[in-house]
Amino acid sequence: MTSGYEITGIAAAAWLATALVTMVAAVGVAVLRNIVHAAFALLVVLLGVAGLYALAGADLIAVLQILLYVGGVVVLLLFAVMLTSRMGDPEVASQPLAPLRAALAVTSLSALLAYGLIVSTRWRDVDAPHIVGTTADVGEAFLGRYLLPFEVISVLLLAAVVGAVVIARRDSRSEREIGERRR
Amino acid sequence: MQALADRLADGALAGWPAVLVSAVVISLYALLVFTFFSVTAGVLSWVERRVAARMQSRIGPNRVGPQGFLQWLADGLKTFLKEDLVPDGADALLFRAAPYFVFTGTFLTLVALPFSSHVIAADLNVGLLYVMAITSLVVVGLLMAGWASNNKWSIIGGMRSAAQIVSYEIPAALALLVPVMLAGSLSTQQIIARQGAIDWFVFHDPFTFVSFWIFLISATAEGNRAPFDIPEAESELVSGYNTEYSGMRFLFFFFAEWETYSSSARSPRLHSSADGRSRSFRREAGSTDFSKYWCSFPNRSFGCSC
């Protein structure tokens, strides 16, 4: 997979095109009134980010991005939107509550974040993007140096899953009670 | 394919720019695979209709050509000529886009699924994970088709299909983890290379045997095949998410479905490696990679790799 010849021009073009599509779609997520359209724009954003990861040589992260976000989060979002009782009603639009304040807060926060990232990153020149597998390294890092954080996060996720089940069960029971009371 | 492009760039086409050579080689390969699988999908459609008909005491298409073999060509021509309808009140953009999502999601799996030890689009380091990931586009496409049709049967059908695929993806992924852990690699080529001509992973120990069948069942469910054809439910949903589609767009879903069928039949090869058999066959025949491919073809198309 290692490409020895120079593809910097093409790689740069692909990077720019992917970034452009991602950003346009990201604006779409915020601006589109139809909530299902916004969800599909989010799909494009997540795919674009996966493409950027792939172009940066992070193959595992790119694939996991598609697997978890496209296959999981977007599908969950779509299910949630479509299962709401007014799913067929196009009048259910997503409207900004306080656009100016929200824009201000988001821009300042992301500017702060970007500034911090740009300053703290140790930039170095790389000739051509060499694609080497990262899976083994990531696995070794998880089960070696970062074992404790890894396990802590897995406990956290387990707690989240159990919590989700508990909440979902209580909801269905209370709905049943409401239904019985109505009868 | 990159390796072939590199070899060509170094050898026969030394004067040409390397980027151009690899672009042409990859495009040609993509065209070849694309055409091949479109034709395979057509033949599979005929096989399925005939076999399912025989199982259900029907006759099935038997008029066009010998045993009705040319029926798929006739049907293909027919759907080409049909009007491309977008129902009134449908979300035209999403309605048009949905078949492409489903189609792309299934066809992109062919990037990492090998035809032989040399013929593969890209031997991805994360191959198997990639195959699992890229098929999520299908789920999104089905939901898109169901929602954009502006028809409650379509949306219920779309959600049923999506729910079924999402739920069976989990056992499928867990079952595929077994060969991954045995081979110590996610690369499809590596997994096949770790299996010999006879010592397939499926017979490695009882657990791999069980996980192979779990995968086969999940793959059948993901391909919407009986007995997992609840999403289709002709009697109650008028066949679900594709109700409002006509012409080629309708056919695109079925291309994707038969392709899912075919590629999910290719994945258990990673378990059982029908490839091993063809590798020994190739050693005897001393022939090209295609012999291996054709040898494993019946296994692939019938979803039964061992």
Interface residues (C-beta under 8 A of the other chain):
Chain A: M1 S3 G4 Y5 I7 I10 V36 H37 F40 L43 D59 L60 V63 L64 I66 L67 V70 G71 G72 V74 V75 L78 F79 M82 L83 M87 G88 V132 G133 T134 T135
Chain B: Q2 D6 A9 A18 V19 D91 L94 A122 D123 L124 N125 V126 L129 Y130 M132 A133 I134 T135 S136 L137 V139 V140 L143 M144 G146 W147 N150 K152 I155 M159 A162 A163 V166 E169 L186 S187
